[in-house]
Amino acid sequence: MIELPPLSGIPNQAELLVTHEAIHPFVHRTPVLTNRSIDELSGAHLYFKCENLQRIGAFKMRGGASAALRFTPAERERGLATHSSGNHAQAVAKAAQVLGVPAYIVMPHDAPRVKVAAVEGYGAHITYCNNTPRERQAALEQVIAEHGAAFIHPYDDYGVIAGQATAGMELIEDTSAVLDYLVAPVGGGGLLAGTALAARYFSVKAEVIGAEPEAVDDAFRSFQSGRIEENETNQTVADGLRTNLGERNFPIIRDYVKAIYTVSEAEIIAAMRLIWERMKIIVEPSCAVPLAAILRNPETFRGKQIGIILTGGNVDVDRLPF
């Protein structure tokens, strides 16, 4: 197992390469799929990086493993801790299971049951809280004080960003076409920041586009204003994108992302259903936001070669939005 050094700043090309090598035992190299009918609907050539087929069912496994490997063995022995409504919680729980150390996860009472069940299945200790940033933080601080566990932030962490960048690195490498765009959803910004770094260091010419629900458009507003904005609500079907943009992520997004497009709830649901029906794969609502953005903005994407990161497939099939 490769031990990774802590990152005190934005990861460089060499740090991304060693991160990719180090997390190899923790992750799958997920396939890149195409679909002719969706290409025809969009007027573009789309390449879907299927992180819904990743271990724990989401790209978050990459960042969780990358961050966990940056603690010393003594730090890890006291356990890994985080707060998350689902996919990051699973990533930290699974990383801890692989490393043979405890995991302490703070989850809101209304977290999707399929994600809670997975965290429990990986052997983590769950503490429940109300779904507000203040109560999540208070519960986390109590857990850390009690156990001395090492905290892995869901997105505002350079180690997490480096791990998430590996999805874009693989997408660039495994796509035969020279990509014009990489499109990724944005919530806290770990994936979008990592994707931007992957494009900067490893792509011939790809520009990066972020995609976000209109209902929680803090990244879009931050991109426009030049400072971090916050949401007043978290009500979107895309439960993985309900959080606010992170401080470490924003400068990377500001400097290396071309634009952020927003989409409606109806457009997210329609794109999600399209992926289910045409590609025959399970994706959660957050996955569908990039495709919704492409379909909404044909003038930008028509005729282009586009890589899309399908972020996860942990959906409660008893509560589908269509």
N, C-alpha and C positions, 0 to 999 in steps of 0.2 A: 504494500500500500504506500502510495506517495503522500507524504505530509506536505501541505502547502503553507507558505508563509502568509502572515496577515497582509492585507492590502490597505495602505494608508491613502491611496489616491486612485484616480481613474486607471483601470487596468490597461497595460500596453499590449502590443501584439504578442510578445514573448510570454507574458503572463497569461494571456488567453490560451495560447498553445499548450502550456504546461497544465493549465486547469483542465483542458479537454482530455489530456492524457490521464490526469489524476482521477477524474470522476468516472473513467471508463468502467470500472467494476460495479458502479452503482446504477448505471443507466443503460438503456437500449439505444442503439442507433436506429431511430425510427425511419420508416420509409417515406419517400416523396411520391405522392400520387397525382395523377392528372385525371381530368374528366372532360370528354369532348362536348357533352351537352352543356355543361356550365361554361366552357370556353365560348360556345356559340351564343349563349345568353349574355355573357359579359362583353363579347367582342375582343377578348384578350386571351393570352395563353397563360394559364394558371398552374402553378406547381404547389401542391399542398404538403407541407411538412407535418406529418401526422403525430404530433406529441400527445394526442388522445390515446395513442398506443404505447406511450411511455410507461415505465414502471410507476406505480401509483396513479396512472391514468392522466398525467399532466406534466408539462414542462418543468414544473416547480421542483421536481426531483433533482434537476441539474443544479439549481442554485442552492438547494438544501445541502446536497453533498459537498459542493464547493466550499460553502461556509463552514460546514462541520469539520472538514479536513484542515482548516486554518487554526483550530484550537489545539493546544497541546494535549497529549494523552491524559495528563492529570486533570486538565480542565474538562475534558470530555467525560471522564469517569464520574464526575458529579452530575452529569446529565446535560441534555440539550433542552432548551425551553423556547417557546414562541407563543404568539397569539395569532389566530387565523380562523376564518370561517370554513376552511376546507382543504384546498389543494396544498397550500404551504404547510398546513398542519400535518397532512399525510406525508409530505416530503421529509420533514424533520423527524416524524415518528419512524419512518422507514430507514432513514439514515442512521438513527440511533439503534434501531434493531440490527442493522448490518454491522455496526460498530460494536455492538454488545454493551451499550450503555443505556441508562434510563432516558425517557422523554417525558417532558411535562408540558402539556398543551392547554392553553386557554382558548376556549371556543364559546361563541355566543349561543344562547339557548335556542335561537332560531336557525342555526347552521343546518344545511341540508343533511337529512338523516343518512343518506348514502355516504357522505363524507365523514360523518361522526362514526359510523360503523366501521369504516376503513381504518380510521385512527385507532379505534379500540382494538381492531384486529391486529395491528402492528405492535400492540402491547403498551401503548402510551398511557400515561395518567392524565385524565382530562379534568380541568376545572372549568365550570360553566360560569358565564357572566351575562349581563345585559349587553345588547349590541350597540354600544357607544364607544368611541375612542377612549374616553376617560375611564370607563369601567373596565375595558380590556386592559388598559395600562395598569390600573390599580391591582387587578387580579394577577397580572404577570409579575409585578413587583413583589407581591406577597409570595408567589411561588418561588421566585429567585431567592428571596430572603430566607425562605424555609429550607431550600435544597442546595443553594449555591450553584445552580445550573447555569450553563453558558447560553446567552440569548442569541438567537438567530432571527434578525428582523425579516419580515416577509419580503421586503423589496429594497429598503433604504440601506444597503450594505454593499460595499464594493465586491466582496466575495460572492454574494448572491448575483450581482450583475455579471461578474465574470462567468459564473456557471450558466446563467441564462443565455449569454452570448454564444455558447456552444451550439445551440439549436440553429441559429442563423449561420454559423460557420459550416455546419453539416449541410444545410439547405443549399448554400452557395456551391459547396464542393460536389454535392450529389445531383445537381441539376445540369443537364447537358447544355441547355441554352445559357447564353450570357444574360443575366437578369437586368431588367431596367429598373424594377422596383422590388423592395421587400416591404410587406405590409404586416403589421403586428398590432394587436389590441393594446390599449394602455389603461391601467388602473393606477397602481402605485408607481409603475414605470420601470420596474426591474427588467422586464423582457424587452420593452421598447428601447431602453438605454443599451442593453446588451446587443440587441439587433443592430442598432446604430454603430456600435463599435465593430461588430462583425463585418458590416458593410464597409466601414472605413478601412479596415486592415486587410480584408480578404476578397473583396469584390472588385471586378474590373470597373464597373460604373454604376452599380445599383444605388438608387436613392431610396431613402427610408420614409415611409408614411405611417403615422399612427392612426388608429381607428378607435373611436370612443362613443359610448351612448350619449345622446343629447341630454338625457336626464341627469347625468353625472359628468358634466363636461369641464371639470376643473383643469385637466391637462390642456384642452383646447384654449381655454381662457388664459391659462398661464403662458402658453406659447404666444398668444397675442399680446399680453401685457408685459411680458418679460419678468414677471415675478410670480411666485407660487400663489395660486388662488385656491380656495376651498369650496367644497360642495355643502349646501345646506340640507341635502337629502341624500339617501343612498338607495332610493327606490328605482331599481331597474331590474329587468329580468336577467341581465348579465351579472349574476351575483359575484363573479370573480373580479369585477371591475368597479366595485362600490367604494373602494378606498381612495384616499387623496394622494396626490403625487408626492414622491419623496424628495428630500433636499439634495441627496447625492445624485439622484437620477436626473433631476431637472437640468443642470448645466450640460449634461451629455445630450439630452433631448433637444435643448435649445440650440446647441452648436452643430449637431450632426443629423437632425431629423428635418426633412424638407417641409412637411406639413402634417397637421392633424385634422382628420375629417370626422364629423359626427354623424350619427344615424339615429333614426327613431326606434322606438320599441317594436313597432310593427315591422320595420325593415329587418331588425335583428331576428325576430321570430320567423319571418319569411325566408331569410337566408339560412337559418338553422334547419328549417324543414327541407329546403332545397338540398343541403348537404346530406341529410338523412336519406332522402328519397333518391337522389341521383348517384351518390357515392356509396351508399349502403354501409355507412359507418356512423357510430354514435359520437356526437359532439355536444358539448354543453353550450348554453347561449353565448358565453363570452367568446367562444371560438368563431361564431358566425359574424361577429362585428366587422372584421376585415373584409369578408366577402360582401357584406351589406354596403360597406363604403365603396367598394369597387363598382357594384351595381348602381349605386346612386350617382357616381361621378364618371360616366362613360367617356366624357371628353378628355379626362386625364389619362385613362388607362387603355383606351381602345388601341388594339394592335400591339400592345406591349407584352413583354415577358415578365411575369410577376410571381414572386415567391410569397406564399402566405403561410404563417405559422398557425396551425390548428392547435390551440393551447391545451385542451383537455377534454375528457369524455366522461367525467364524473357527474352524471345527471340522474336525478330522481325520476325514473320512468313512470312512477305513479302520479307525477305532477308536471307532465309535459305542457308547454305553453301552446301547443297546437293539437 
